[in-house]
Amino acid sequence: MTKTKALSVRETALCGLFAALTAAGAFIRIDLPVQPFPMHFTLQIFFALLSGFILGPRLGAVSVGIYLAVGLVGIPVFAAGGGPAYLIRPTFGFLLGFLFAAWLAGKISRMGRRTSLARNICAAVVGMGAYYLSGILYFYFISNYVISMPVTWALVLVNCFILTAAGDLVLSILAAMLAVRLRAAVDFM
C-alpha cells in the first residue's frame, strides 16, 4: 500500500489561490465569434503555467484540477459557464490542457538546481504545446463523433490554434519571466 502525503495548510492555500486566479483569468477575455463554436482568448493559460512554475508539477496540476472540479459541479468559472454538460463541449479539451500545461511546466522548470529563465521559457512552450494538442484533439473528436457537428482539420487548426496561439505564446513567456521572480519569494515563505 502506498502512503499519500496530505497537503499542508500552506500548500492548500496556494492551490486554492491559483485555482481562483485561473478562474479569474477566464473572465479577462476576448471573444472570437467563429463558427461552429465561439473561441475565447483568456488569461487562463498564464495562470495555469504560473501555477506549475510556482507550485511544482503535482500542486500545479492539483490547483488546475480544483478549478476544473469547481466548474464541472456547476459554478460558472469557465469562459462560457460551467456544469457537467461542459464535458461534451468541444472546447473542454482546452480546459483539460491547462492541467497538462501546469504539470509539464512545473516538471521541466524544476529539472535544474536553480530557476532559469531559459528553462522556464522552454517549459512554457512545451506546456502550451500540450495545452493546444489536448484542445485540438478533443475539439475534433467531440465535434465529429459525439455531438455530430462535423468539422475539418483545417477549420479546427484555424479556429483552435492560429487565431490564439500568438497571444498565448506571449502570455506563456510572461508567465515564465514572472515565475523566475515569484518562485524565490514563494520558496522563502
CORTA-V382336 format. One record per pair of residues at least 24 apart in sequence whose C-alpha atoms are under 10 Angstrom apart, sorted by the first residue. I is the first residue (numbers start at 1). J is the second residue. Records with the same first field share a line. If there is no record, write none. Layout:
I: J  J
This chain:
7: 59
10: 189
11: 55  59  63
12: 59  62  63
13: 63
14: 51  54  55  59  60  63  186
15: 51  55  59  60  61  62  63  64  65  66  67
16: 62  63  64  66  67
17: 51  63
18: 47  48  50  51  52  54  55  59  60  62  63  64  66  67
19: 44  47  48  51  60  61  62  63  64  65  66  67  68  70  77
20: 47  63  64  66  67  70  77
21: 46  47  48  50  51  63  64  67
22: 46  47  48  49  50  51  63  64  67  68  77  78  98
23: 47  48  64  67  68  70  71  76  77  78  79
24: 77  78  79
25: 77  78  79
26: 76  77  78  79  80  81
27: 77  78  79  80
28: 79
29: 79
30: 79  164
31: 79
32: 159  163  164
33: 159
34: 155  158  159  160  163
35: 151  155  159
36: 90  143  149  150  151  155  156  159
37: 89  90  91  139  143  159
38: 80  91  159  160
39: 79  80  91  159  160  163  164
40: 79  80  91  160  163  164
41: 79  163  164  165  167  168
42: 79  164  167  168  171
43: 167  168  171  172
44: 78  79  95  98  168  171
45: 94  95  97  98  99  101  102  124  127  128  131  168  169  171  172  175
46: 98  102  124  128  168  169  170  171  172  173  174  175  176
47: 98  102  171  172  175
48: 95  97  98  99  100  101  102  103  105  127  128  131  172  175
49: 98  99  100  101  102  103  104  105  106  120  123  124  125  127  128  171  172  173  174  175  176  179
50: 101  102  105  106  124  172  174  175  176  177  178  179  182  183
51: 98  99  101  102  103  105  106  175  179
52: 98  99  100  101  102  103  104  105  106  107  108  109  110  123  124  127  179
53: 102  103  104  105  106  107  108  109  110  115  120  123  124  175  176  178  179  180  182  183
54: 102  105  106  109  110  176  178  179  180  181  182  183  184  185  186  187
55: 102  103  106  183  186  187
56: 102  103  104  105  106  107  108  109  110  183
57: 99  100  101  102  103  104  105  106  107  108  109  110
58: 102  103  104  106  107
59: 102  103  106
60: 98  99  100  101  102  103  104  105  106  107
61: 98  99  100  101  102  103  104  105  106
62: 99  102  103
63: 99  102
64: 95  96  97  98  99  100  101  102  103
65: 95  96  98  99
67: 95  98  99
68: 92  95  96  98  99
87: 142
88: 138  139  142  143  146  147
89: 138  139  142  143  146  147
90: 135  136  137  138  139  140  141  142  143  144  146  147  149
91: 134  135  136  137  138  139  140  142  143  160
92: 134  135  136  138  139  142
93: 131  132  133  134  135  136  137  138  139  140  141  142
94: 130  131  132  133  134  135  136  137  138  139  160
95: 131  134  135
96: 130  131  132  134  135  138
97: 127  128  129  130  131  132  133  134  135  136  138
98: 127  128  130  131  132  134  135
99: 127  130  131  134
100: 126  127  128  129  130  131  133  134
101: 125  126  127  128  129  130  131  132  134
102: 127  128  130  131
103: 127  130
104: 128  129  130  131
105: 130  172  176
109: 176  179  180
114: 180  184
115: 179  180  181  183  184
116: 176  177  179  180
117: 173  176  177  178  179  180  181
118: 173  176  177
119: 176
120: 172  173  175  176  177  178  179  180
121: 169  172  173  174  175  176  177
122: 172  173  176
123: 172  173  176
124: 169  171  172  173  174  175  176  177
125: 168  169  172  173  176
126: 172
127: 172
128: 165  168  169  171  172
129: 165  169
132: 157  160  161  164  165  168
133: 160  161
135: 160  161
136: 160  161
